């Protein structure tokens, strides 16, 4: 299977680009919370980074978690156990490359 040839989605309303096509978020298997998946882009795999997963809820509040991504680390899962999928307005990743929005269900 090859790489995605679909064009990236347009920036969000704030001008943030879409994150790496492998990144995403969805409801947890229990349905009580959400999980957010960060994939270290292959061209940046050799360098460490700090990544913050930011969840903006429909009520305007924000919750976030940060993680150190080691050189060579391919993936990091963030879990927000108390945020129901229906409460999510938008999900972002903040890193040394800037902010991008994470594509989720129905995007």
Biopython code that builds the backbone (N, CA, C, O; Angstrom):
import numpy as np
from Bio.PDB.StructureBuilder import StructureBuilder

atoms = [
    (1, "UNK", "N", (0.847, -1.170, 0.000)),
    (1, "UNK", "CA", (0.000, 0.000, 0.000)),
    (1, "UNK", "C", (0.896, 1.238, 0.000)),
    (1, "UNK", "O", (1.850, 1.319, 0.774)),
    (2, "UNK", "N", (0.591, 2.185, -0.858)),
    (2, "UNK", "CA", (1.405, 3.381, -0.985)),
    (2, "UNK", "C", (0.921, 4.496, -0.085)),
    (2, "UNK", "O", (-0.027, 4.338, 0.683)),
    (3, "UNK", "N", (1.582, 5.606, -0.197)),
    (3, "UNK", "CA", (1.204, 6.778, 0.581)),
    (3, "UNK", "C", (-0.077, 7.382, 0.028)),
    (3, "UNK", "O", (-0.407, 7.203, -1.145)),
    (4, "UNK", "N", (-0.777, 8.082, 0.866)),
    (4, "UNK", "CA", (-2.006, 8.742, 0.461)),
    (4, "UNK", "C", (-1.704, 9.778, -0.615)),
    (4, "UNK", "O", (-0.772, 10.571, -0.480)),
    (5, "UNK", "N", (-2.495, 9.767, -1.679)),
    (5, "UNK", "CA", (-2.318, 10.772, -2.724)),
    (5, "UNK", "C", (-3.434, 11.807, -2.682)),
    (5, "UNK", "O", (-3.516, 12.678, -3.548)),
    (6, "UNK", "N", (-4.283, 11.710, -1.679)),
    (6, "UNK", "CA", (-5.353, 12.687, -1.518)),
    (6, "UNK", "C", (-4.747, 14.024, -1.121)),
    (6, "UNK", "O", (-3.810, 14.068, -0.325)),
    (7, "UNK", "N", (-5.269, 15.104, -1.664)),
    (7, "UNK", "CA", (-4.748, 16.406, -1.246)),
    (7, "UNK", "C", (-5.109, 16.661, 0.214)),
    (7, "UNK", "O", (-6.151, 16.199, 0.679)),
    (8, "UNK", "N", (-4.265, 17.389, 0.941)),
    (8, "UNK", "CA", (-4.587, 17.682, 2.341)),
    (8, "UNK", "C", (-5.816, 18.585, 2.414)),
    (8, "UNK", "O", (-6.079, 19.360, 1.494)),
    (9, "UNK", "N", (-6.564, 18.482, 3.506)),
    (9, "UNK", "CA", (-7.722, 19.367, 3.649)),
    (9, "UNK", "C", (-7.268, 20.815, 3.800)),
    (9, "UNK", "O", (-6.118, 21.073, 4.156)),
    (10, "UNK", "N", (-8.160, 21.749, 3.534)),
    (10, "UNK", "CA", (-7.794, 23.159, 3.694)),
    (10, "UNK", "C", (-7.577, 23.492, 5.164)),
    (10, "UNK", "O", (-8.006, 22.741, 6.041)),
    (11, "UNK", "N", (-6.911, 24.616, 5.440)),
    (11, "UNK", "CA", (-6.724, 25.036, 6.838)),
    (11, "UNK", "C", (-8.073, 25.222, 7.529)),
    (11, "UNK", "O", (-9.102, 25.410, 6.880)),
    (12, "UNK", "N", (-8.042, 25.164, 8.875)),
    (12, "UNK", "CA", (-9.271, 25.393, 9.634)),
    (12, "UNK", "C", (-9.597, 26.888, 9.646)),
    (12, "UNK", "O", (-8.899, 27.680, 9.012)),
    (13, "UNK", "N", (-10.644, 27.270, 10.356)),
    (13, "UNK", "CA", (-11.103, 28.664, 10.379)),
    (13, "UNK", "C", (-10.055, 29.626, 10.921)),
    (13, "UNK", "O", (-10.086, 30.817, 10.614)),
    (14, "UNK", "N", (-9.111, 29.105, 11.741)),
    (14, "UNK", "CA", (-8.056, 29.946, 12.311)),
    (14, "UNK", "C", (-6.795, 29.934, 11.456)),
    (14, "UNK", "O", (-5.803, 30.571, 11.809)),
    (15, "UNK", "N", (-6.825, 29.213, 10.332)),
    (15, "UNK", "CA", (-5.664, 29.156, 9.450)),
    (15, "UNK", "C", (-4.669, 28.065, 9.779)),
    (15, "UNK", "O", (-3.605, 28.002, 9.163)),
    (16, "UNK", "N", (-4.987, 27.188, 10.750)),
    (16, "UNK", "CA", (-4.081, 26.092, 11.100)),
    (16, "UNK", "C", (-4.151, 25.008, 10.029)),
    (16, "UNK", "O", (-5.241, 24.634, 9.597)),
    (17, "UNK", "N", (-2.991, 24.499, 9.597)),
    (17, "UNK", "CA", (-3.008, 23.416, 8.616)),
    (17, "UNK", "C", (-3.438, 22.106, 9.268)),
    (17, "UNK", "O", (-3.416, 21.967, 10.491)),
    (18, "UNK", "N", (-3.826, 21.153, 8.431)),
    (18, "UNK", "CA", (-4.134, 19.809, 8.935)),
    (18, "UNK", "C", (-2.837, 19.151, 9.381)),
    (18, "UNK", "O", (-1.776, 19.409, 8.812)),
    (19, "UNK", "N", (-2.923, 18.303, 10.396)),
    (19, "UNK", "CA", (-1.763, 17.551, 10.863)),
    (19, "UNK", "C", (-1.421, 16.442, 9.869)),
    (19, "UNK", "O", (-2.127, 16.236, 8.882)),
    (20, "UNK", "N", (-0.334, 15.737, 10.146)),
    (20, "UNK", "CA", (0.115, 14.596, 9.352)),
    (20, "UNK", "C", (-1.066, 13.658, 9.131)),
    (20, "UNK", "O", (-1.857, 13.432, 10.048)),
    (21, "UNK", "N", (-1.194, 13.107, 7.919)),
    (21, "UNK", "CA", (-2.393, 12.330, 7.574)),
    (21, "UNK", "C", (-2.648, 11.129, 8.475)),
    (21, "UNK", "O", (-3.784, 10.660, 8.550)),
    (22, "UNK", "N", (-1.627, 10.614, 9.162)),
    (22, "UNK", "CA", (-1.824, 9.463, 10.058)),
    (22, "UNK", "C", (-2.404, 9.863, 11.407)),
    (22, "UNK", "O", (-3.010, 9.035, 12.088)),
    (23, "UNK", "N", (-2.224, 11.132, 11.807)),
    (23, "UNK", "CA", (-2.747, 11.590, 13.092)),
    (23, "UNK", "C", (-4.274, 11.551, 13.063)),
    (23, "UNK", "O", (-4.889, 11.718, 12.010)),
    (24, "UNK", "N", (-4.874, 11.332, 14.223)),
    (24, "UNK", "CA", (-6.329, 11.325, 14.264)),
    (24, "UNK", "C", (-6.853, 11.215, 15.679)),
    (24, "UNK", "O", (-6.087, 11.014, 16.622)),
    (25, "UNK", "N", (-8.157, 11.346, 15.823)),
    (25, "UNK", "CA", (-8.789, 11.160, 17.125)),
    (25, "UNK", "C", (-10.131, 10.477, 16.919)),
    (25, "UNK", "O", (-10.733, 10.545, 15.847)),
    (26, "UNK", "N", (-10.581, 9.812, 17.985)),
    (26, "UNK", "CA", (-11.847, 9.078, 17.953)),
    (26, "UNK", "C", (-12.291, 8.814, 19.381)),
    (26, "UNK", "O", (-11.550, 9.060, 20.333)),
    (27, "UNK", "N", (-13.513, 8.308, 19.515)),
    (27, "UNK", "CA", (-14.004, 7.893, 20.830)),
    (27, "UNK", "C", (-13.198, 6.682, 21.295)),
    (27, "UNK", "O", (-12.772, 5.866, 20.477)),
    (28, "UNK", "N", (-12.990, 6.564, 22.598)),
    (28, "UNK", "CA", (-12.334, 5.371, 23.136)),
    (28, "UNK", "C", (-13.274, 4.181, 22.969)),
    (28, "UNK", "O", (-14.463, 4.357, 22.702)),
    (29, "UNK", "N", (-12.744, 2.978, 23.125)),
    (29, "UNK", "CA", (-13.573, 1.780, 22.943)),
    (29, "UNK", "C", (-14.748, 1.743, 23.917)),
    (29, "UNK", "O", (-15.797, 1.183, 23.600)),
    (30, "UNK", "N", (-14.580, 2.337, 25.106)),
    (30, "UNK", "CA", (-15.683, 2.377, 26.077)),
    (30, "UNK", "C", (-16.720, 3.434, 25.705)),
    (30, "UNK", "O", (-17.861, 3.385, 26.166)),
    (31, "UNK", "N", (-16.311, 4.399, 24.857)),
    (31, "UNK", "CA", (-17.204, 5.478, 24.460)),
    (31, "UNK", "C", (-17.270, 6.619, 25.448)),
    (31, "UNK", "O", (-17.928, 7.626, 25.185)),
    (32, "UNK", "N", (-16.600, 6.482, 26.585)),
    (32, "UNK", "CA", (-16.677, 7.508, 27.630)),
    (32, "UNK", "C", (-15.768, 8.699, 27.359)),
    (32, "UNK", "O", (-16.059, 9.808, 27.809)),
    (33, "UNK", "N", (-14.679, 8.493, 26.638)),
    (33, "UNK", "CA", (-13.714, 9.556, 26.393)),
    (33, "UNK", "C", (-13.245, 9.525, 24.951)),
    (33, "UNK", "O", (-13.848, 8.873, 24.098)),
    (34, "UNK", "N", (-12.146, 10.247, 24.688)),
    (34, "UNK", "CA", (-11.551, 10.215, 23.354)),
    (34, "UNK", "C", (-10.075, 9.863, 23.461)),
    (34, "UNK", "O", (-9.450, 10.048, 24.506)),
    (35, "UNK", "N", (-9.530, 9.351, 22.361)),
    (35, "UNK", "CA", (-8.099, 9.109, 22.252)),
    (35, "UNK", "C", (-7.598, 9.850, 21.027)),
    (35, "UNK", "O", (-8.284, 9.945, 20.009)),
    (36, "UNK", "N", (-6.381, 10.373, 21.148)),
    (36, "UNK", "CA", (-5.769, 11.159, 20.089)),
    (36, "UNK", "C", (-4.433, 10.503, 19.765)),
    (36, "UNK", "O", (-3.645, 10.212, 20.665)),
    (37, "UNK", "N", (-4.180, 10.271, 18.492)),
    (37, "UNK", "CA", (-2.972, 9.573, 18.048)),
    (37, "UNK", "C", (-2.040, 10.535, 17.334)),
    (37, "UNK", "O", (-2.431, 11.200, 16.374)),
    (38, "UNK", "N", (-0.795, 10.604, 17.813)),
    (38, "UNK", "CA", (0.250, 11.414, 17.178)),
    (38, "UNK", "C", (1.262, 10.474, 16.534)),
    (38, "UNK", "O", (1.784, 9.571, 17.188)),
    (39, "UNK", "N", (1.533, 10.686, 15.265)),
    (39, "UNK", "CA", (2.562, 9.926, 14.555)),
    (39, "UNK", "C", (3.686, 10.877, 14.181)),
    (39, "UNK", "O", (3.462, 11.901, 13.534)),
    (40, "UNK", "N", (4.901, 10.524, 14.598)),
    (40, "UNK", "CA", (6.096, 11.300, 14.286)),
    (40, "UNK", "C", (6.322, 11.196, 12.779)),
    (40, "UNK", "O", (6.496, 10.092, 12.262)),
    (41, "UNK", "N", (6.323, 12.305, 12.077)),
    (41, "UNK", "CA", (6.509, 12.266, 10.629)),
    (41, "UNK", "C", (7.867, 11.652, 10.297)),
    (41, "UNK", "O", (8.861, 11.958, 10.955)),
    (42, "UNK", "N", (7.918, 10.779, 9.268)),
    (42, "UNK", "CA", (9.164, 10.065, 8.948)),
    (42, "UNK", "C", (10.371, 10.980, 8.757)),
    (42, "UNK", "O", (11.472, 10.635, 9.185)),
    (43, "UNK", "N", (10.189, 12.129, 8.129)),
    (43, "UNK", "CA", (11.331, 13.017, 7.886)),
    (43, "UNK", "C", (11.840, 13.668, 9.174)),
    (43, "UNK", "O", (12.943, 14.216, 9.189)),
    (44, "UNK", "N", (11.055, 13.617, 10.250)),
    (44, "UNK", "CA", (11.463, 14.209, 11.528)),
    (44, "UNK", "C", (11.776, 13.164, 12.591)),
    (44, "UNK", "O", (12.025, 13.510, 13.746)),
    (45, "UNK", "N", (11.765, 11.889, 12.213)),
    (45, "UNK", "CA", (11.915, 10.784, 13.167)),
    (45, "UNK", "C", (13.214, 10.867, 13.971)),
    (45, "UNK", "O", (13.248, 10.446, 15.127)),
    (46, "UNK", "N", (14.269, 11.398, 13.382)),
    (46, "UNK", "CA", (15.576, 11.407, 14.042)),
    (46, "UNK", "C", (15.699, 12.474, 15.126)),
    (46, "UNK", "O", (16.656, 12.450, 15.900)),
    (47, "UNK", "N", (14.755, 13.407, 15.199)),
    (47, "UNK", "CA", (14.888, 14.456, 16.217)),
    (47, "UNK", "C", (13.754, 14.386, 17.234)),
    (47, "UNK", "O", (12.603, 14.144, 16.872)),
    (48, "UNK", "N", (14.083, 14.599, 18.499)),
    (48, "UNK", "CA", (13.050, 14.601, 19.541)),
    (48, "UNK", "C", (12.191, 15.860, 19.438)),
    (48, "UNK", "O", (12.574, 16.834, 18.790)),
    (49, "UNK", "N", (11.048, 15.829, 20.075)),
    (49, "UNK", "CA", (10.154, 16.984, 20.072)),
    (49, "UNK", "C", (9.271, 16.913, 21.312)),
    (49, "UNK", "O", (9.184, 15.872, 21.964)),
    (50, "UNK", "N", (8.635, 17.999, 21.624)),
    (50, "UNK", "CA", (7.611, 18.032, 22.674)),
    (50, "UNK", "C", (6.297, 18.329, 21.960)),
    (50, "UNK", "O", (6.201, 19.280, 21.185)),
    (51, "UNK", "N", (5.293, 17.506, 22.228)),
    (51, "UNK", "CA", (4.000, 17.647, 21.563)),
    (51, "UNK", "C", (2.922, 17.822, 22.622)),
    (51, "UNK", "O", (2.900, 17.110, 23.626)),
    (52, "UNK", "N", (2.034, 18.771, 22.387)),
    (52, "UNK", "CA", (0.886, 18.978, 23.261)),
    (52, "UNK", "C", (-0.382, 18.695, 22.472)),
    (52, "UNK", "O", (-0.615, 19.291, 21.420)),
    (53, "UNK", "N", (-1.199, 17.781, 22.984)),
    (53, "UNK", "CA", (-2.521, 17.523, 22.411)),
    (53, "UNK", "C", (-3.491, 18.472, 23.103)),
    (53, "UNK", "O", (-3.586, 18.481, 24.331)),
    (54, "UNK", "N", (-4.207, 19.264, 22.323)),
    (54, "UNK", "CA", (-5.122, 20.275, 22.845)),
    (54, "UNK", "C", (-6.531, 19.958, 22.346)),
    (54, "UNK", "O", (-6.761, 19.837, 21.143)),
    (55, "UNK", "N", (-7.470, 19.824, 23.282)),
    (55, "UNK", "CA", (-8.867, 19.563, 22.923)),
    (55, "UNK", "C", (-9.683, 20.797, 23.281)),
    (55, "UNK", "O", (-9.784, 21.182, 24.446)),
    (56, "UNK", "N", (-10.263, 21.407, 22.252)),
    (56, "UNK", "CA", (-11.173, 22.536, 22.476)),
    (56, "UNK", "C", (-12.589, 21.966, 22.468)),
    (56, "UNK", "O", (-13.034, 21.367, 21.489)),
    (57, "UNK", "N", (-13.281, 22.172, 23.587)),
    (57, "UNK", "CA", (-14.637, 21.641, 23.697)),
    (57, "UNK", "C", (-15.658, 22.674, 23.214)),
    (57, "UNK", "O", (-15.368, 23.867, 23.127)),
    (58, "UNK", "N", (-16.840, 22.191, 22.908)),
    (58, "UNK", "CA", (-17.902, 23.058, 22.386)),
    (58, "UNK", "C", (-18.318, 24.134, 23.371)),
    (58, "UNK", "O", (-18.859, 25.163, 22.967)),
    (59, "UNK", "N", (-18.073, 23.912, 24.671)),
    (59, "UNK", "CA", (-18.415, 24.933, 25.672)),
    (59, "UNK", "C", (-17.330, 25.997, 25.805)),
    (59, "UNK", "O", (-17.436, 26.893, 26.642)),
    (60, "UNK", "N", (-16.273, 25.898, 24.971)),
    (60, "UNK", "CA", (-15.203, 26.891, 24.970)),
    (60, "UNK", "C", (-14.032, 26.561, 25.873)),
    (60, "UNK", "O", (-13.002, 27.231, 25.804)),
    (61, "UNK", "N", (-14.157, 25.547, 26.720)),
    (61, "UNK", "CA", (-13.052, 25.171, 27.596)),
    (61, "UNK", "C", (-12.042, 24.325, 26.822)),
    (61, "UNK", "O", (-12.345, 23.746, 25.779)),
    (62, "UNK", "N", (-10.835, 24.280, 27.374)),
    (62, "UNK", "CA", (-9.732, 23.566, 26.727)),
    (62, "UNK", "C", (-9.088, 22.626, 27.729)),
    (62, "UNK", "O", (-8.893, 22.982, 28.891)),
    (63, "UNK", "N", (-8.761, 21.431, 27.276)),
    (63, "UNK", "CA", (-7.962, 20.494, 28.061)),
    (63, "UNK", "C", (-6.768, 20.106, 27.213)),
    (63, "UNK", "O", (-6.870, 20.021, 25.989)),
    (64, "UNK", "N", (-5.627, 19.868, 27.867)),
    (64, "UNK", "CA", (-4.434, 19.504, 27.106)),
    (64, "UNK", "C", (-3.567, 18.532, 27.887)),
    (64, "UNK", "O", (-3.652, 18.428, 29.111)),
    (65, "UNK", "N", (-2.735, 17.827, 27.146)),
    (65, "UNK", "CA", (-1.722, 16.931, 27.707)),
    (65, "UNK", "C", (-0.480, 17.105, 26.856)),
    (65, "UNK", "O", (-0.569, 17.274, 25.640)),
    (66, "UNK", "N", (0.687, 17.063, 27.503)),
    (66, "UNK", "CA", (1.909, 17.152, 26.704)),
    (66, "UNK", "C", (2.770, 15.925, 26.923)),
    (66, "UNK", "O", (2.682, 15.247, 27.947)),
    (67, "UNK", "N", (3.607, 15.662, 25.929)),
    (67, "UNK", "CA", (4.485, 14.496, 25.986)),
    (67, "UNK", "C", (5.786, 14.805, 25.271)),
    (67, "UNK", "O", (5.813, 15.531, 24.277)),
    (68, "UNK", "N", (6.859, 14.241, 25.794)),
    (68, "UNK", "CA", (8.144, 14.308, 25.110)),
    (68, "UNK", "C", (8.192, 13.158, 24.118)),
    (68, "UNK", "O", (7.969, 12.004, 24.485)),
    (69, "UNK", "N", (8.482, 13.472, 22.869)),
    (69, "UNK", "CA", (8.605, 12.465, 21.823)),
    (69, "UNK", "C", (10.094, 12.251, 21.593)),
    (69, "UNK", "O", (10.814, 13.170, 21.202)),
    (70, "UNK", "N", (10.540, 11.042, 21.838)),
    (70, "UNK", "CA", (11.963, 10.724, 21.699)),
    (70, "UNK", "C", (12.331, 10.555, 20.227)),
    (70, "UNK", "O", (11.479, 10.229, 19.400)),
    (71, "UNK", "N", (13.602, 10.777, 19.907)),
    (71, "UNK", "CA", (14.091, 10.490, 18.559)),
    (71, "UNK", "C", (13.827, 9.016, 18.276)),
    (71, "UNK", "O", (14.148, 8.159, 19.101)),
    (72, "UNK", "N", (13.259, 8.721, 17.146)),
    (72, "UNK", "CA", (12.955, 7.344, 16.773)),
    (72, "UNK", "C", (11.602, 6.841, 17.245)),
    (72, "UNK", "O", (11.151, 5.788, 16.796)),
    (73, "UNK", "N", (10.936, 7.576, 18.151)),
    (73, "UNK", "CA", (9.609, 7.156, 18.621)),
    (73, "UNK", "C", (8.594, 7.427, 17.520)),
    (73, "UNK", "O", (8.489, 8.551, 17.027)),
    (74, "UNK", "N", (7.859, 6.411, 17.142)),
    (74, "UNK", "CA", (6.954, 6.551, 16.012)),
    (74, "UNK", "C", (5.577, 7.085, 16.383)),
    (74, "UNK", "O", (5.007, 7.890, 15.647)),
    (75, "UNK", "N", (5.042, 6.647, 17.511)),
    (75, "UNK", "CA", (3.657, 7.005, 17.816)),
    (75, "UNK", "C", (3.469, 7.308, 19.300)),
    (75, "UNK", "O", (4.185, 6.779, 20.151)),
    (76, "UNK", "N", (2.492, 8.170, 19.596)),
    (76, "UNK", "CA", (2.133, 8.496, 20.979)),
    (76, "UNK", "C", (0.624, 8.612, 21.040)),
    (76, "UNK", "O", (0.010, 9.317, 20.238)),
    (77, "UNK", "N", (0.031, 7.918, 21.995)),
    (77, "UNK", "CA", (-1.419, 7.959, 22.195)),
    (77, "UNK", "C", (-1.715, 8.822, 23.414)),
    (77, "UNK", "O", (-1.126, 8.630, 24.478)),
    (78, "UNK", "N", (-2.620, 9.761, 23.256)),
    (78, "UNK", "CA", (-3.110, 10.587, 24.356)),
    (78, "UNK", "C", (-4.543, 10.145, 24.635)),
    (78, "UNK", "O", (-5.311, 9.899, 23.704)),
    (79, "UNK", "N", (-4.905, 10.045, 25.913)),
    (79, "UNK", "CA", (-6.283, 9.693, 26.253)),
    (79, "UNK", "C", (-6.885, 10.772, 27.141)),
    (79, "UNK", "O", (-6.302, 11.177, 28.146)),
    (80, "UNK", "N", (-8.060, 11.223, 26.743)),
    (80, "UNK", "CA", (-8.840, 12.175, 27.527)),
    (80, "UNK", "C", (-10.095, 11.420, 27.963)),
    (80, "UNK", "O", (-11.115, 11.438, 27.275)),
    (81, "UNK", "N", (-10.002, 10.758, 29.111)),
    (81, "UNK", "CA", (-11.025, 9.806, 29.555)),
    (81, "UNK", "C", (-12.359, 10.449, 29.914)),
    (81, "UNK", "O", (-13.384, 9.768, 29.934)),
    (82, "UNK", "N", (-12.361, 11.748, 30.196)),
    (82, "UNK", "CA", (-13.604, 12.382, 30.648)),
    (82, "UNK", "C", (-14.235, 13.295, 29.597)),
    (82, "UNK", "O", (-15.222, 13.972, 29.885)),
    (83, "UNK", "N", (-13.682, 13.322, 28.386)),
    (83, "UNK", "CA", (-14.249, 14.167, 27.331)),
    (83, "UNK", "C", (-15.013, 13.281, 26.354)),
    (83, "UNK", "O", (-14.410, 12.479, 25.641)),
    (84, "UNK", "N", (-16.324, 13.421, 26.319)),
    (84, "UNK", "CA", (-17.143, 12.660, 25.390)),
    (84, "UNK", "C", (-16.949, 13.211, 23.980)),
    (84, "UNK", "O", (-16.783, 14.416, 23.792)),
    (85, "UNK", "N", (-16.972, 12.326, 22.999)),
    (85, "UNK", "CA", (-16.775, 12.730, 21.605)),
    (85, "UNK", "C", (-17.724, 13.856, 21.200)),
    (85, "UNK", "O", (-17.333, 14.750, 20.448)),
    (86, "UNK", "N", (-18.948, 13.824, 21.683)),
    (86, "UNK", "CA", (-19.943, 14.833, 21.301)),
    (86, "UNK", "C", (-19.617, 16.221, 21.848)),
    (86, "UNK", "O", (-20.175, 17.213, 21.379)),
    (87, "UNK", "N", (-18.724, 16.305, 22.829)),
    (87, "UNK", "CA", (-18.355, 17.591, 23.430)),
    (87, "UNK", "C", (-17.190, 18.264, 22.711)),
    (87, "UNK", "O", (-16.863, 19.412, 23.011)),
    (88, "UNK", "N", (-16.559, 17.566, 21.764)),
    (88, "UNK", "CA", (-15.348, 18.066, 21.110)),
    (88, "UNK", "C", (-15.685, 19.014, 19.966)),
    (88, "UNK", "O", (-16.476, 18.682, 19.084)),
    (89, "UNK", "N", (-15.070, 20.206, 19.991)),
    (89, "UNK", "CA", (-15.192, 21.150, 18.881)),
    (89, "UNK", "C", (-14.031, 20.958, 17.911)),
    (89, "UNK", "O", (-14.237, 20.901, 16.699)),
    (90, "UNK", "N", (-12.805, 20.858, 18.442)),
    (90, "UNK", "CA", (-11.624, 20.697, 17.592)),
    (90, "UNK", "C", (-10.478, 20.152, 18.432)),
    (90, "UNK", "O", (-10.420, 20.369, 19.642)),
    (91, "UNK", "N", (-9.563, 19.437, 17.771)),
    (91, "UNK", "CA", (-8.381, 18.877, 18.421)),
    (91, "UNK", "C", (-7.160, 19.378, 17.659)),
    (91, "UNK", "O", (-7.154, 19.408, 16.428)),
    (92, "UNK", "N", (-6.121, 19.772, 18.406)),
    (92, "UNK", "CA", (-4.895, 20.297, 17.813)),
    (92, "UNK", "C", (-3.683, 19.562, 18.367)),
    (92, "UNK", "O", (-3.746, 18.937, 19.426)),
    (93, "UNK", "N", (-2.581, 19.646, 17.636)),
    (93, "UNK", "CA", (-1.267, 19.315, 18.172)),
    (93, "UNK", "C", (-0.429, 20.576, 18.095)),
    (93, "UNK", "O", (-0.373, 21.229, 17.052)),
    (94, "UNK", "N", (0.227, 20.922, 19.203)),
    (94, "UNK", "CA", (1.219, 21.991, 19.230)),
    (94, "UNK", "C", (2.579, 21.331, 19.354)),
    (94, "UNK", "O", (2.783, 20.485, 20.223)),
    (95, "UNK", "N", (3.516, 21.714, 18.486)),
    (95, "UNK", "CA", (4.870, 21.156, 18.522)),
    (95, "UNK", "C", (5.843, 22.229, 18.061)),
    (95, "UNK", "O", (5.456, 23.376, 17.842)),
    (96, "UNK", "N", (7.104, 21.853, 17.915)),
    (96, "UNK", "CA", (8.100, 22.820, 17.454)),
    (96, "UNK", "C", (7.780, 23.311, 16.041)),
    (96, "UNK", "O", (8.258, 24.370, 15.633)),
    (97, "UNK", "N", (6.982, 22.558, 15.298)),
    (97, "UNK", "CA", (6.597, 22.954, 13.937)),
    (97, "UNK", "C", (5.409, 23.912, 13.934)),
    (97, "UNK", "O", (5.049, 24.442, 12.883)),
    (98, "UNK", "N", (4.791, 24.142, 15.101)),
    (98, "UNK", "CA", (3.630, 25.020, 15.180)),
    (98, "UNK", "C", (2.382, 24.246, 15.557)),
    (98, "UNK", "O", (2.462, 23.155, 16.121)),
    (99, "UNK", "N", (1.233, 24.815, 15.244)),
    (99, "UNK", "CA", (-0.057, 24.188, 15.574)),
    (99, "UNK", "C", (-0.694, 23.638, 14.294)),
    (99, "UNK", "O", (-0.649, 24.262, 13.234)),
    (100, "UNK", "N", (-1.284, 22.459, 14.429)),
    (100, "UNK", "CA", (-2.064, 21.883, 13.333)),
    (100, "UNK", "C", (-3.328, 21.281, 13.926)),
    (100, "UNK", "O", (-3.384, 20.976, 15.117)),
    (101, "UNK", "N", (-4.350, 21.112, 13.079)),
    (101, "UNK", "CA", (-5.582, 20.497, 13.583)),
    (101, "UNK", "C", (-5.605, 19.025, 13.218)),
    (101, "UNK", "O", (-5.149, 18.620, 12.149)),
    (102, "UNK", "N", (-6.152, 18.229, 14.140)),
    (102, "UNK", "CA", (-6.197, 16.779, 13.994)),
    (102, "UNK", "C", (-7.552, 16.389, 13.408)),
    (102, "UNK", "O", (-8.600, 16.790, 13.914)),
    (103, "UNK", "N", (-7.516, 15.618, 12.355)),
    (103, "UNK", "CA", (-8.745, 15.162, 11.715)),
    (103, "UNK", "C", (-9.380, 14.071, 12.566)),
    (103, "UNK", "O", (-8.704, 13.150, 13.025)),
    (104, "UNK", "N", (-10.677, 14.189, 12.767)),
    (104, "UNK", "CA", (-11.385, 13.220, 13.596)),
    (104, "UNK", "C", (-12.596, 12.651, 12.894)),
    (104, "UNK", "O", (-12.741, 12.798, 11.680)),
    (105, "UNK", "N", (-13.463, 12.005, 13.645)),
    (105, "UNK", "CA", (-14.652, 11.380, 13.066)),
    (105, "UNK", "C", (-15.499, 12.400, 12.306)),
    (105, "UNK", "O", (-15.769, 13.493, 12.804)),
    (106, "UNK", "N", (-15.904, 12.034, 11.121)),
    (106, "UNK", "CA", (-16.770, 12.907, 10.343)),
    (106, "UNK", "C", (-16.062, 14.061, 9.666)),
    (106, "UNK", "O", (-16.708, 14.891, 9.025)),
    (107, "UNK", "N", (-14.733, 14.132, 9.797)),
    (107, "UNK", "CA", (-13.994, 15.244, 9.166)),
    (107, "UNK", "C", (-13.811, 14.999, 7.687)),
    (107, "UNK", "O", (-13.215, 15.823, 6.994)),
]
sb = StructureBuilder()
sb.init_structure("model")
sb.init_model(0)
sb.init_chain("A")
sb.init_seg("    ")
for serial, (resi, resn, name, xyz) in enumerate(atoms, 1):
    if name == "N":
        sb.init_residue(resn, " ", resi, " ")
    sb.init_atom(name, np.array(xyz, "f"), 0.0, 1.0, " ", f" {name:<3s}", serial, name[0])
structure = sb.get_structure()
